[in-house]
């Protein structure tokens, strides 16, 4: 069974993915300012919230994929949800890599 997707739906999906990538490249919140505005909020709390956001995004895209298989969801919505999840995971991997790099650099410093 072949699924035919209108050209406009595919174009809209790629447009949404492009918009999400551009938003990820230019975050509109300063993480340092966010930490100071929480009145005593720790880095661990902020990190836990971000990880939970990635998990929630993954659950949303999983539900959307299941709805798509059942014929209840739109292709554009599914592609958008998957793109959001992919960007969130890539962002978390980048943060993890930078934290590890900073830790390794601190460990190389002479005492």
N, C-alpha and C positions, 0 to 999 in steps of 0.2 A: 504494500500500500504506500503510495507516494503522497507526501504531504506537500501541497502547493502553497507557497507563501507569496502574497502580493508583493510587488516590487517596493511599494511605498512602506510596507511594514518592515521589510528588511532595511531600507534606507533609514527609517526612524530608529530602528534598533542600533544601527551603527552610529547614528547621530547621538543617541543617548550614551553609548559607550565612549564616544569621543568626548562628550561633555564631562563624564565621570573621570576620565583620565586627566583632563585639564584641571578639574577641581582637585584631584589628588596631587597634581604637580604644584599647585599654589594653595596650600592650606590657608584658610581664613581665620585660624585661631592660633595664638601664640601660646605654646605649651607652658612656658615659664610664667607668663602672665596668668594663665589658667590656674596654675598651682598656687600662686600667691593670693588669688581672689577667693579661694576656698576656705580661708581663715584656718590654717593649720592642717589642711589636707596634705597627706603625704604623697610622695612619688608612687609608692606601692598602691595606694588607693586609686590614683589616676590610672596607673597601668592596669589594674584589675578591671576598671570600668572600660578601658579600651579593649581589653581581651574579651570581655563580655559582649561588647558591641560586635566584635568579629564573629563570635559564636552565634549571636542573634541573627546576624546577616547570613551566616551559613544555613541556619535553620530556615530562614525565609526563602532562600534560594532552593533548598531541598524541597520545601513544601510546594513552591512554584513549579519545580520540575515534575513532581508527582501529579500536580494538577494538569500540567501540560500533557503528560502521558495519558491521563484520563480524559483529555479533551475539554477541560474546564478553564484552561488559562490561555492567554494570548502569547504568541511567540515573542512579541516586542517586550512584554513584561518579564518573560522568563530570561531573555537575553540581558535585559537591564539588571535584573536581580543577580544573575551570574557575574556580570561585570562588576557590580558593587562588591560582591563577595571576593572576587579576584583582587580587586584594588585594595580592599581591607587586609587581606592576607599578605599581599606584597608589602604593604606599609608596615605591618607588624614584623615581617621578616627583616625589613630594612632597619627598623628600630632595634630589633634583637642583635643584628650584626654590628650596629654602631655601639651598642652597650658592651658587647663582648670586646670590640676593638678598643673602647675606652678603658675597660678593665685591664686588658693586656698591656696597654700603654702605661697605666698606673703601676702595674706590677713590675715593669721594667725601670721605673724611676729609682734612682739611688736614694737611700735613706740618709 
